[in-house]
Amino acid sequence: MLIVRPFELINQATEYDVRCSVKGGGPTGQAGAMVHGISKALLLFNEEFKSTLKTEKLTTRDSRSVERKKPGRKKARRSFQFSKR
């Protein structure tokens, strides 16, 4: 459903064939990456789609990334379990 969204917005759902391979992340992140890539590719074909895709925020990259692990911690923020005795 998410992946077809850029095509539905420009009313050309059956005009293009897409072949994509994505690595890493989960299903939602991969779908988001594919939507972003498809939107960028559509802009290369036709610049007139820019206003439509930009209003739906499909051309903007999600800049969030995994926080690094800190020393003395189990994960990035999770501390080791405290033992009273």
C-alpha positions as CSV (number, residue, x, y, z in Angstrom):
1,M,0.0,0.0,0.0
2,L,2.8,2.4,0.9
3,I,4.9,1.6,-2.1
4,V,2.2,2.4,-4.6
5,R,1.3,5.7,-3.0
6,P,3.6,7.9,-5.1
7,F,2.1,6.5,-8.3
8,E,-1.4,7.0,-7.0
9,L,-0.7,10.7,-6.2
10,I,0.3,11.4,-9.7
11,N,-2.5,9.3,-11.2
12,Q,-0.1,6.9,-13.0
13,A,-0.4,3.7,-11.0
14,T,0.0,1.4,-14.1
15,E,2.5,3.4,-16.1
16,Y,5.7,2.3,-14.5
17,D,7.3,-1.0,-13.5
18,V,9.5,-1.0,-10.4
19,R,12.3,-3.4,-9.4
20,C,13.9,-2.6,-6.1
21,S,16.2,-4.4,-3.6
22,V,16.6,-3.0,-0.1
23,K,18.8,-4.2,2.8
24,G,18.8,-3.6,6.5
25,G,16.1,-2.1,8.8
26,G,12.6,-3.6,9.2
27,P,9.7,-3.9,6.9
28,T,8.4,-0.4,7.6
29,G,11.8,1.3,7.1
30,Q,12.4,-0.6,3.9
31,A,9.0,0.4,2.6
32,G,9.8,4.0,3.5
33,A,13.1,3.8,1.7
34,M,11.4,2.4,-1.4
35,V,8.8,5.2,-1.4
36,H,11.6,7.8,-1.1
37,G,13.5,6.2,-4.0
38,I,10.5,5.9,-6.2
39,S,9.6,9.5,-5.6
40,K,13.1,10.7,-6.5
41,A,13.1,8.5,-9.6
42,L,9.7,10.0,-10.7
43,L,11.2,13.5,-10.3
44,L,14.0,12.5,-12.7
45,F,11.3,11.5,-15.3
46,N,9.1,14.6,-14.9
47,E,9.8,17.7,-12.7
48,E,6.0,18.6,-12.7
49,F,5.4,15.9,-10.1
50,K,7.6,17.8,-7.6
51,S,4.8,19.9,-6.0
52,T,2.5,17.0,-5.6
53,L,5.1,14.7,-4.1
54,K,6.6,17.4,-1.9
55,T,3.3,18.3,-0.3
56,E,2.9,14.7,0.8
57,K,6.5,14.7,2.1
58,L,7.6,11.8,0.0
59,T,10.8,13.4,-1.3
60,T,12.1,14.1,2.2
61,R,14.6,11.6,3.7
62,D,14.0,10.5,7.3
63,S,17.2,11.5,8.9
64,R,16.8,9.4,12.1
65,S,19.5,6.8,12.7
66,V,20.5,4.4,15.4
67,E,22.1,6.0,18.5
68,R,25.6,4.8,19.3
69,K,26.3,2.6,22.3
70,K,27.9,4.4,25.2
71,P,30.7,3.0,27.3
72,G,29.5,1.6,30.7
73,R,26.0,1.0,29.3
74,K,24.3,-2.2,28.1
75,K,22.9,-0.4,25.0
76,A,22.7,3.3,24.0
77,R,20.8,4.4,27.1
78,R,19.9,1.1,29.0
79,S,22.1,0.7,32.1
80,F,23.2,-2.6,33.5
81,Q,20.8,-4.0,36.2
82,F,21.5,-2.6,39.6
83,S,22.1,-5.1,42.4
84,K,21.6,-4.0,45.9
85,R,23.3,-7.0,47.4
